Amino acid sequence: MECCRRATPGTLLLFLAFLLLSSRTARSEEDRDGLWDAWGPWSECSRTCGGGASYSLRRCLSSKSCEGRNIRYRTCSNVDCPPEAGDFRAQQCSAHNDVKHHGQFYEWLPVSNDPDNPCSLKCQAKGTALVVELAPKVLDGTRCYTESLDMCISGLCQVSADLRSVILCQVTCFKISLCLSLADDAVVAIPYGSRHVRLVLKGPDHLYLETKTLQGAKGENSLSSTGTFLVDNSSVDFQKFPDKEILRMAGPLTADFIVKIRNSGSSDSTVQFIFYQPIIHRWRETDFFPCSATCGGGYQLTSAECYDLRSNRVVADQYCHYYPENIKPKPKLQECNLDPCPARWEATPWTACSSSCGGGIQSRAVSCVEEDIQGHVTSVEEWKCMYTPKMPIAQPCNIFDCPKWLAQEWSPVTVPSFFVH
């Protein structure tokens, strides 16, 4: 970066938070421009695995020119290729093995990391010093550099963050890149899981590391000399020069790294850094829920839950809604337990009791039936129900005694008093 600004303690962390928030909420000028037609559908992916590119086009509806781009890109086929597939650039070189070059066949090997034109297909004849540009541009989706996440699109190296997702992070990532002048001690926080970290400190100051694992264990490394170190199971490559220090970590980082700059006080320093920060919350499809029926045909659904990749646990859905790149999977519906239910006994309701008291009999009809997957019930032979006991067809009812009149003894005769003299 050509220009830098002075930073005070905490500026880096605040700026990072602002950068991530604005990248998710800000709409581009071209999207707000009403002179453009709607974006067209996405094209097929340029690759079937290993990360390719897809594009979408739109038309300018104005008689004059429209501001902005008429094409946009996104990554696709973000799954690892099988080991036997090999390097994508190498595949493109080997495709020319059966084509003569100046009247001779060669076995071509890829030439990577061309600083002048990283998106041209340059190949070297095996066993010779012959290097030839076999194509002006590589296929879309080819990495610009072997240690970069940026990819070639239409012959130009596109910054992977502009493509909205990054392949090698295995989940969507954001590219963080800053250049700052340091007047005081400064801090760069690089979270767990980040990849392709590169930090250059120019000036008299010195870098040192502090780490914190997911389990809370803390560590530090003074980076006193040039070398490759293993810090909390992450490989750290450090180079110390008289006028600058360079820190590289390929990742993915196995802990949160805090890169601190110890100020020497003699003069200001400049730090440039870049890393790819992964999203740590992602939608995960659940297994199918239990079937709605044990036999005869039912249905079952899936759902989606928000999963924290760091703690390996399910969290509230709001964490996944924070990232527009996270698309919640739609529920899936499927039939289940389609085998017919076994035959069963089925009974009609009991008849009214034959007596209201004193004991009676009530009866019902019991038959062997089968039910198909459409829910239709039909009577079948009774032997099909032989493995389950048949329900009774009659039972006693109203077995309580019937009420009856009971006569008591006569009371004594009483004579009125006016008959007694």
MINU-348755 format. One record per residue (C-alpha): x, y, z. Coordinates in steps of 0.02 Angstrom, whole numbers, plus 32768, in hexadecimal, padded with zeros to 4 digits. Example, Ala and Ser with C-alpha at 12.3 -4.5 7.8 and 13.67 -1.06 7.14 Angstrom:
! residues 2
82677F1F8186/82AC7FCB8165/
***
This chain:
! residues 421
800080008000/804380AB7FD4/7FFC8116805F/7FEF80F58118/7FA5815181AB/7FD981628260/7F8A80E982DA/7F7580F18396/7F5E80588406/7EBF7FFD83DB/7EAC80508330/7ED37FAF82D7/7E4E7F4D8334/7DCA7FD4831D/7DF37FE68265/7DE57F2A824C/7D3A7F28829C/7D027FB9822E/7D487F658193/7CEC7EC181B3/7C487F1981DB/7C4E7F8B8143/7C797EFA80D0/7BD77EA68102/7B607F3B8100/7B9C7FB7807E/7B4F7FB27FD2/7BBF7FDC7F3F/7BA080767ED8/7B7C800D7E3E/7AF27FAE7E98/7A9E80527EC3/7AA9808D7E10/79FB80807DC4/7A4080877D12/7A707FD07D1A/79FE7F3D7CF5/79F27EB07D75/7A817E367D83/7A6F7D9C7D16/7A7E7CE77D50/7B257C9F7D86/7B877C3E7D05/7BC27B8C7D1B/7C5C7B797D88/7D037B777D2C/7D3A7AE17D95/7CE67A4D7DE5/7D567A4D7E81/7DE37AAB7ED2/7D907B547EBD/7D5A7BA27E1A/7D037C407DE3/7C547C6A7DA8/7C1C7D0F7D5E/7B7C7D747D4C/7B5A7DFE7CCC/7AE67E957CC4/7AB57F137C3E/7AC57FCF7C3F/7A1780177C1F/7A5580C67BFE/7A7A810B7B51/7B1A814B7BA0/7B9B80E77BFD/7B7780A67CAC/7BEE80B47D3E/7C2880127D89/7C477F627D47/7BD77EF97CDA/7C1F7E567D1C/7C377E0E7DC9/7C887D6D7E05/7C797CF37E93/7CD37C547EC2/7C827BAA7EAE/7CA77AEF7EBB/7CF87B107F63/7D217A5A7F85/7DCB7A077F86/7E0079AC7EE8/7E3378F57EF9/7EEF78DF7F15/7F0778927E6A/7EC4792E7E14/7F68798E7E2D/7F8B7A487E1D/7F127AA97DAD/7F9C7B0D7D57/7FFF7A6C7D3B/7F677A1E7CE8/7F5F7AAE7C6D/80187A9C7C43/800C79E07C2B/7F7B79F97BB2/7FFF7A367B35/806A79997B43/801F79517AA3/803579F47A42/80DA7A0F79E8/813E7AAA7A13/81B47AD97986/81A17A297942/81C579CE79E5/815F79837A72/818579B77B25/8144798B7BD1/81107A337C19/811B7A647CD0/80CB7B007D1B/812C7BA07D3D/80D87BF57DCF/80E77C9E7E27/81117D077D8E/811E7DB77DD8/80F77E0D7D31/80647DA77CF3/80297D257D72/7F8F7CFA7D0B/7FE77CC47C6B/80077C0B7C4F/80C47BFC7C51/810D7B4D7C4F/81BA7B027C50/81F07A6E7BE6/822379E27C5D/82DE79C77C64/83047A6A7C08/83107B247C2A/828B7B497BA6/81FD7BB47BEB/816C7BDD7B77/80C97C3C7B8A/80517BBA7B48/7FB57C257B63/7F9B7CDE7B85/7F2D7CB67C1A/7F0B7C227C8B/7E5E7BDB7CA8/7DEE7C387D22/7E087BFD7DD3/7EC47BE27DC5/7F237C2A7E59/7F8A7CC57E30/80157C8A7EA3/80337BE67EFC/80287C367FA9/7F967CA97F7F/7EDB7C977F88/7EC27D127EF8/7E8E7CC47E53/7E9A7CEC7D9B/7DF97D237D47/7DFB7D4C7C8C/7EB77D5C7C93/7EBB7DD47D26/7EE77DB07DDA/7E4D7DD27E43/7E557DEF7EFE/7DFB7D5E7F4E/7DA17DCD7FCB/7D4A7E217F37/7D087D767F05/7CAE7D6B7FAF/7CF97CC47FE1/7DA17C6E7FEC/7DC37BB97FC0/7E577B89802B/7E057BC380CB/7D847B3880B2/7D027BB480EB/7CDF7C6680B3/7D6A7CDF80E2/7D897D9980E3/7E2B7DE780A9/7E707E648127/7EF67EDA80E6/7F367F798138/7FCA7FEF813A/7FE6805981D4/806A80CB821E/808F80A682D3/80B3812A8354/809480BD83ED/809080048412/800E7FB583A0/7FB17F118399/7F757EA78307/7EF97E1F833A/7EF57D8982C4/7E6D7D0C82F5/7E717C5082FC/7E5F7BFC8252/7EA87C8D81EC/7F187C638158/7FA07CB180EE/7FD97D31816E/805F7DA98134/809B7E3D819B/81297EB48170/816B7F2F81F1/81DA7FB881AB/823B80218226/829A800E82CA/820E7FB7832B/82057EFD8351/817F7E778340/814F7DF883C4/80BF7D7D83D6/803F7D528458/7FC67CC08443/7F2B7C7D8494/7EE47BD1846C/7E2C7BA4846C/7E4B7B508514/7E8B7BF5855C/7F447BC98563/7FB37C618543/80617C6A84F7/80DD7CE484AC/81747CE9843A/81F27D778435/82277D568380/82D97D8383A8/832A7D35830E/83047CFD825D/82BD7C4F824D/82237BE08246/81CE7BC082EC/813D7B558326/80CB7BC08391/80337B6583D7/803F7AE78349/80407B7282C6/80D97B898259/81207C3A8262/81A37C7681E6/82007D108223/82847D7581C7/82E67E00821B/833F7E8381B3/83987F2481E6/83087F9181A9/82717F1E81B2/82257E7E81F7/81B57E058197/813D7D8981E7/80E67D008185/806B7C7A81BF/801A7C078140/7F957BCA81B9/7F137B9C81E1/7F427BE58289/7F217B72831C/7F0E7C018399/7EE47CBA83A1/7F847D198378/7FA87DC883B9/80377E188357/807F7EA683BF/80F97F2B8388/81717F63840E/819B801983F1/8252804883FC/822B8101840B/82AC813D838C/8236815782F9/8190811F82B3/817A8079825B/8102803C81D6/80AA7F9581D8/80527F418147/7FF17EA18163/7F777E2F810B/7F1D7D928140/7E817D308117/7E077D2281A7/7D8B7C9281A1/7CD67C9B81D3/7CC37C388274/7C077C1B826D/7BB97BB281E7/7B127B6181C2/7B0F7AA581D6/7A857A348198/7A3C79C0821A/7A13790A8203/796278DA81D7/78EA78E18268/788F783F829A/780C7802821F/775A7838823D/772077828230/776F76DD8261/7729768281C9/76B5769A8137/770E773780F9/773977D98153/77A17876813D/783D78BE818D/789379688181/794079B28198/79677A5A81E5/7A007ACB81F3/7A617B03828B/7AE77B8782A2/7B8D7B3582CD/7C247B868320/7CBD7B4082C8/7D307B718356/7CD37B2583E9/7C807A998384/7BD57AC083CD/7B2C7AFE8392/7B087BB783B3/7A777C2E8397/7A437C4A82E2/7A6B7D0482ED/7B267CDF82E2/7B117C928234/7A9C7D1D81FA/7B2B7D988216/7B857D5C8179/7B257D7680D5/7B927CEF8085/7B447C6F80FA/7AA87C2E80A5/7A377BC78114/7A127B1D80C6/795C7AFF809B/79067A7080F6/790479CA809A/786A795A8098/786A78A18075/77F6780D8088/782377888107/77EB76DF814C/779376B280AB/778175FA80D6/76CA75C880F2/769775BA81A7/767C750681E3/75C974C781EC/757074F2828B/74CE74CF82E4/744D755982D8/73AC755E833C/730875B88329/72C0761783BE/726A75B18445/71AF75998434/713A75D584BB/712E75628552/70A474E1854B/706B750E85FB/706C75B0865A/7099755886FD/70B474AF8749/7134747C86C7/7125747D860B/718A745F856E/71CF74D684EA/722574A3844A/728B74E883BA/72D174AF8313/738E748E830A/73E274798261/7494746C821E/74C3750381B2/7556754B8150/757A7602812B/75D97638808E/764C76CF807E/75B977398043/755D771580E6/74D976A3809A/74A176198112/7463757180CE/742E74CE8123/749E74378109/74A37382813F/74AF736781FA/754C72FD81EC/75AE739B81C3/758C73D58275/75B9733082C5/76547377831A/75F073F28381/756673BF83FB/74B673DD83BD/745274588421/73B67414847A/73127423841C/72A3742284B7/72AE745C8569/723B74698600/71F175108629/7185756586AD/71AD74DE872B/7170754487BE/70CE75118816/702A755787DA/6FCD75C98856/6F31758088B0/6EAE75B4892C/6EC9758689E3/6E3275818A5F/6E5075B08B13/6DEF757D8BB3/6D4875D18BD6/6D4F765E8C53/6CE176528CF6/6C2B768F8CED/6C0E77378D3C/6B62776D8D81/6B3378258D80/6B1F78728E2F/6A6B78A98E19/6A3977F28E12/6A8177D28EBE/6A1278048F56/
***
